[in-house]
Each structure stands twice: as structure tokens, then as C-alpha cells.
């Protein structure tokens, strides 16, 4: 994977579990097969939406191999991105090396969380990981990490050999606009509600959990925007914003898993603790809202 591949719609995948908490590979294959019927530009395994903190590496290997088998059987060429970032540099390097061994096209590396490292510490973290040789996508999500990238730090990370772009899940537009203005590198929007706004500021696409539910709608927003029909893109995006708001009303991916289970794409909305299923109140709200959005 290269910088020019950082465009369009990337879908962060959920990790289906059976009722006893085990990996449900059959559901995973059915669910991913459905996504591959759409013209998406990438799949992301073991990210936030995939409940990465509770998924073991042997399960990441299973998911990656299943994805690669599906792509081969369907004769589809889509990059497979594997989340390898932790708050420990040595562990992140090791996971990135293992991702290379299983054929990941790129790795998604989150800014180190919990420790609240200095900006220099963050830079060195990414430098060590980039030296492995697998294309790296940096992942900025301060609401979960407790630390934000400065503009200078973001530029320095993107200047590293082996770093091909950044996923920006912050709630600010300045990072996208400044990086686009300076030509520092491609940015994928990771904050679903800001997708259109960040495209307008120079984002090259989106890595969007909501694209699991009505995939074509997000593809349409992107295509309309890229064709120059900004107003139509905004109107299309406005139609899906009520759904996006509900998907993030409670912690991701609980609402998303409930929807996928209700569609019959996965057998269960089971999550691993400390994540729990959505409230009955949100279930009722989604039941009222979904008929307008569920794709055929």
C-alpha cells in the first residue's frame, strides 16, 4: 500500500463473537462478503471498531487469513490494514513485525494511549514502528488516547519513510486543513459526523465505522464530492447524519453490532467485557430509524 492508495472509503471491521464469547468466523465471512459487494477502498482489522483491546493476536491472524481468502475467492483487490498500535512501543513494533508476516498491506498505529507521552515520545514511537518496513497509517483519536498530536508532530510523523498517511478522528478541522495546505500527506477522516466537513478541508477519504451499515451512501457522498458536486454531496451526507448520531450515542461498536445482528449479517451482537450491549432505549430508537437506512 502506498500514499496514493489513501483515498475513498475504508471500512473498520467489527469482530463477531458467539454467545460464549468465542470468535465467530462464519459470521465474519458472511459480513465481510456483504461489504465486498460495494466499491470500497480498504478493510481495517483490529481497530477500535474491532474491539482491539480484547482481541488476541491469534484471533487477528484468523481474521486476516479469512479476509485474504475471501478477497482471493471473489477476485477482489482491496488493501487489508491491520491495527498493531498499543501504548507500548516494543509491543507495537513486535505486532507490526507479525502483521508483516501474515501479509498485511499496511498497519494502523494509534497514538500511544494512557501514558500521555510527550510529543517527542510520540515521534520516536512512530519512528521505531515505521522502521519495520510495513506501510504505517498513524491514528489520531485524542478522545481515547488522552493526548493530541501537535501540528508539528503530525508533520514530522508524515515525513517519516514508511508512513503513508493519517486517520484523523479528532473533533478539529485544523489538522486536516493544515496538512492538506502544506502537502504533508493524505488524511482519512475518522470522525464520521465530520466526514463531509473534512473532505471540504482536504481529506482524501474516510475510515468510517458507519460505512458498515449503509456502505453505498458513504461511497456516494465521496464520489459526489470528488466529482465537484459539493452541494449534492452535502445533501446526501445530511440524510445519513441521523443514523451516524445513533451509532455513536452509546460506545462504538455496540450499536453497530446490534444493527448487523438485526440484519442477519452476524449471528449475535455479543461484545467482550468491559463492553456491553446497547440499552433497550437505544434499541427502540434504532428500530424506528433503521427502515429508512438499511441497504438491500
C-alpha positions as CSV (number, residue, x, y, z in Angstrom):
1,X,0.0,0.0,0.0
2,X,1.2,3.5,-0.9
3,X,0.2,7.1,-0.3
4,X,-1.9,7.3,-3.4
5,X,-4.0,4.4,-2.1
6,X,-5.1,6.5,0.9
7,X,-8.4,7.7,-0.7
8,X,-12.0,6.7,-0.8
9,X,-13.9,4.7,1.8
10,X,-12.1,2.3,4.2
11,X,-14.3,0.2,6.5
12,X,-13.2,-0.6,10.0
13,X,-14.4,-4.1,10.6
14,X,-16.2,-5.4,13.7
15,X,-15.1,-8.7,15.3
16,X,-18.1,-11.0,15.7
17,X,-18.4,-13.2,18.7
18,X,-20.6,-16.2,19.6
19,X,-22.7,-16.1,22.7
20,X,-20.0,-17.8,24.6
21,X,-17.5,-15.1,23.6
22,X,-15.5,-17.0,21.0
23,X,-14.6,-15.7,17.6
24,X,-17.4,-16.3,15.1
25,X,-15.6,-16.8,11.9
26,X,-18.7,-17.9,9.9
27,X,-20.5,-14.6,10.8
28,X,-17.3,-12.7,9.9
29,X,-17.1,-14.2,6.5
30,X,-20.8,-13.6,5.7
31,X,-20.5,-10.0,7.0
32,X,-17.3,-9.2,5.1
33,X,-18.7,-10.8,1.9
34,X,-21.5,-8.3,2.0
35,X,-19.1,-5.4,2.3
36,X,-17.1,-6.6,-0.6
37,X,-20.2,-6.3,-2.9
38,X,-19.5,-2.5,-2.7
39,X,-16.7,-0.5,-4.2
40,X,-14.8,0.2,-1.1
41,X,-11.0,1.0,-1.0
42,X,-9.9,-0.8,2.1
43,X,-10.7,-3.0,5.1
44,X,-9.4,-2.5,8.6
45,X,-9.0,-5.4,11.0
46,X,-8.4,-4.9,14.8
47,X,-9.2,-1.3,15.1
48,X,-11.4,0.5,17.7
49,X,-14.5,-0.9,15.9
50,X,-13.0,-4.3,16.0
51,X,-12.7,-4.2,19.9
52,X,-8.9,-4.4,19.6
53,X,-8.2,-4.3,23.3
54,X,-10.0,-7.6,23.9
55,X,-8.9,-9.4,20.7
56,X,-5.9,-11.7,21.0
57,X,-3.2,-11.8,18.3
58,X,-4.0,-15.3,17.3
59,X,-7.6,-14.1,16.5
60,X,-6.2,-11.2,14.5
61,X,-4.3,-13.8,12.4
62,X,-7.5,-15.8,11.9
63,X,-9.4,-12.7,10.8
64,X,-6.7,-11.6,8.4
65,X,-6.4,-15.0,6.8
66,X,-10.2,-15.3,6.4
67,X,-10.3,-11.8,4.8
68,X,-7.5,-12.7,2.4
69,X,-9.2,-15.9,1.4
70,X,-12.5,-14.1,0.7
71,X,-10.7,-11.5,-1.4
72,X,-9.0,-14.2,-3.4
73,X,-12.2,-16.2,-3.9
74,X,-14.1,-13.1,-5.0
75,X,-11.2,-11.9,-7.1
76,X,-11.3,-8.5,-5.4
77,X,-8.2,-6.4,-4.8
78,X,-8.7,-4.3,-1.6
79,X,-5.9,-3.4,0.9
80,X,-6.1,-5.1,4.2
81,X,-5.0,-2.8,7.1
82,X,-4.2,-4.4,10.5
83,X,-4.3,-2.5,13.8
84,X,-1.0,-3.0,15.6
85,X,-0.6,0.0,17.8
86,X,-0.5,-0.2,21.6
87,X,0.7,2.1,24.3
88,X,4.0,0.2,24.5
89,X,6.5,0.8,21.7
90,X,8.2,-2.6,21.9
91,X,4.9,-4.4,21.7
92,X,3.7,-2.3,18.8
93,X,6.9,-3.0,16.9
94,X,6.5,-6.7,17.6
95,X,2.9,-6.7,16.4
96,X,3.9,-4.8,13.3
97,X,6.5,-7.4,12.5
98,X,3.9,-10.1,12.9
99,X,1.5,-8.2,10.7
100,X,4.1,-8.2,8.0
101,X,4.4,-12.0,8.4
102,X,0.7,-12.5,7.7
103,X,0.7,-10.3,4.7
104,X,-0.9,-7.0,5.9
105,X,-0.9,-4.3,3.3
106,X,-0.5,-1.6,6.0
107,X,-0.8,-1.2,9.7
108,X,-2.9,1.2,11.7
109,X,-1.0,2.6,14.6
110,X,-2.8,4.6,17.3
111,X,-1.1,7.5,19.1
112,X,0.1,5.8,22.4
113,X,-2.7,6.0,25.0
114,X,-2.9,6.2,28.8
115,X,0.7,7.1,29.4
116,X,0.3,10.7,28.0
117,X,3.8,10.7,26.4
118,X,5.5,13.9,25.3
119,X,5.3,14.9,21.6
120,X,8.9,13.8,21.2
121,X,8.0,10.4,22.7
122,X,5.1,10.1,20.2
123,X,7.5,10.9,17.4
124,X,10.0,8.2,18.5
125,X,7.2,5.7,18.9
126,X,6.2,6.1,15.3
127,X,9.8,6.2,14.1
128,X,10.6,2.8,15.6
129,X,7.4,1.3,14.2
130,X,8.0,2.8,10.7
131,X,11.4,1.2,10.6
132,X,9.8,-2.3,10.5
133,X,9.0,-1.7,6.8
134,X,5.3,-2.2,6.7
135,X,3.4,0.9,5.5
136,X,2.1,2.8,8.5
137,X,-1.1,4.8,8.9
138,X,-1.0,6.9,12.0
139,X,-4.2,7.1,14.1
140,X,-5.1,10.3,15.9
141,X,-8.0,9.8,18.4
142,X,-7.5,12.1,21.4
143,X,-10.8,11.2,23.0
144,X,-9.5,7.7,23.6
145,X,-5.7,8.3,24.0
146,X,-5.8,11.4,26.3
147,X,-3.2,13.2,24.2
148,X,-3.4,15.2,20.9
149,X,-0.8,15.5,18.1
150,X,0.6,18.9,17.7
151,X,0.7,20.2,14.1
152,X,4.5,19.9,14.1
153,X,4.4,16.4,15.4
154,X,1.8,15.3,12.8
155,X,4.0,16.7,10.0
156,X,7.1,15.0,11.4
157,X,5.4,11.7,11.5
158,X,4.1,12.0,8.0
159,X,7.6,13.0,6.8
160,X,8.9,9.6,8.0
161,X,9.8,6.9,5.5
162,X,7.2,4.3,5.6
163,X,4.3,6.5,7.0
164,X,1.8,6.8,4.2
165,X,-0.9,8.9,5.9
166,X,-3.0,9.5,9.0
167,X,-6.5,8.7,10.2
168,X,-7.9,11.8,12.0
169,X,-10.6,11.0,14.5
170,X,-10.2,14.3,16.4
171,X,-13.0,16.8,16.5
172,X,-10.9,19.6,15.0
173,X,-10.7,20.6,11.4
174,X,-7.4,22.3,11.6
175,X,-5.3,19.2,11.4
176,X,-6.8,18.2,8.1
177,X,-6.7,21.7,6.6
178,X,-3.1,22.4,7.7
179,X,-1.8,19.1,6.5
180,X,-3.6,19.4,3.2
181,X,-2.4,23.0,2.7
182,X,1.2,22.1,3.4
183,X,1.0,18.9,1.3
184,X,2.3,16.8,4.2
185,X,0.4,13.7,3.4
186,X,-3.1,12.2,2.9
187,X,-5.6,12.3,5.7
188,X,-8.6,9.9,6.1
189,X,-11.4,11.3,8.2
190,X,-12.1,9.0,11.2
191,X,-14.8,11.2,12.8
192,X,-17.9,10.0,11.0
193,X,-20.0,13.1,11.7
194,X,-17.3,15.3,10.2
195,X,-16.8,13.4,7.0
196,X,-18.2,16.0,4.6
197,X,-16.6,18.8,6.5
198,X,-13.1,17.2,6.5
199,X,-13.5,16.4,2.8
200,X,-14.1,20.1,2.3
201,X,-10.9,20.8,4.3
202,X,-8.8,18.4,2.1
203,X,-9.3,14.9,3.5
204,X,-8.7,12.2,0.9
205,X,-11.5,9.9,2.1
206,X,-12.8,8.3,5.3
207,X,-12.2,5.4,7.6
208,X,-15.7,5.2,8.9
209,X,-17.4,2.8,11.2
210,X,-20.8,4.0,10.0
211,X,-20.0,2.7,6.5
212,X,-20.7,-0.8,7.8
213,X,-24.4,-0.1,7.8
214,X,-25.2,1.9,4.6
215,X,-22.0,1.5,2.7
216,X,-23.2,2.8,-0.6
217,X,-24.4,6.1,1.0
218,X,-20.9,6.9,2.1
219,X,-19.4,5.9,-1.3
220,X,-22.0,8.2,-2.9
221,X,-21.0,11.2,-0.7
222,X,-17.3,10.7,-1.5
223,X,-17.9,10.3,-5.3
224,X,-20.2,13.3,-5.5
225,X,-17.7,15.4,-3.6
226,X,-14.8,14.3,-5.8
227,X,-16.8,15.0,-8.9
228,X,-17.2,18.6,-7.8
229,X,-20.9,18.4,-6.8
230,X,-20.3,19.6,-3.3
231,X,-23.9,20.6,-2.6
232,X,-25.3,17.2,-3.7
233,X,-22.6,15.5,-1.5
234,X,-23.7,17.6,1.5
235,X,-27.3,16.8,0.9
236,X,-26.5,13.1,0.7
237,X,-24.5,13.3,3.8
238,X,-27.2,15.2,5.7
239,X,-29.5,12.2,5.0
240,X,-27.2,9.8,6.9
241,X,-26.3,12.0,9.8
242,X,-29.3,10.9,12.0
243,X,-28.0,7.3,11.7
244,X,-24.4,8.3,12.5
245,X,-25.6,10.1,15.6
246,X,-27.4,7.0,16.8
247,X,-24.4,4.8,16.0
248,X,-22.3,6.8,18.4
249,X,-25.0,7.5,21.0
250,X,-23.5,4.6,23.0
251,X,-20.0,3.3,22.7
252,X,-18.9,2.0,19.3
253,X,-19.2,-0.8,18.2
254,X,-22.2,-1.8,20.4
255,X,-24.9,0.0,18.3
256,X,-23.2,-1.2,15.1
257,X,-23.2,-4.8,16.2
258,X,-26.8,-4.6,17.2
259,X,-27.7,-3.4,13.7
260,X,-25.6,-6.0,11.9
261,X,-27.2,-8.7,14.0
262,X,-30.7,-7.4,13.3
263,X,-29.8,-7.5,9.6
264,X,-28.8,-11.2,9.9
265,X,-25.2,-10.4,8.8
266,X,-23.8,-11.7,12.1
267,X,-25.4,-14.2,14.5
268,X,-25.1,-12.2,17.6
269,X,-24.4,-8.7,18.9
270,X,-22.2,-10.2,21.6
271,X,-19.3,-8.0,22.8
272,X,-16.4,-8.7,25.2
273,X,-16.4,-7.1,28.6
274,X,-16.0,-4.4,29.6
275,X,-18.1,-3.6,26.5
276,X,-21.8,-4.4,26.9
277,X,-24.8,-4.4,24.5
278,X,-26.8,-1.3,23.9
279,X,-29.7,-0.1,26.1
280,X,-33.3,-1.0,25.5
281,X,-34.0,2.7,24.9
282,X,-31.4,2.8,22.0
283,X,-32.8,-0.5,20.6
284,X,-36.2,1.1,20.3
285,X,-34.8,4.3,18.7
286,X,-32.8,2.3,16.2
287,X,-35.8,0.1,15.3
288,X,-37.8,3.2,14.4
289,X,-34.9,4.8,12.4
290,X,-33.4,1.8,10.5
291,X,-36.1,1.2,7.8
292,X,-35.0,4.5,6.2
293,X,-31.3,3.5,6.0
294,X,-30.9,-0.3,5.8
295,X,-29.4,-1.1,2.4
296,X,-30.8,-4.0,0.4
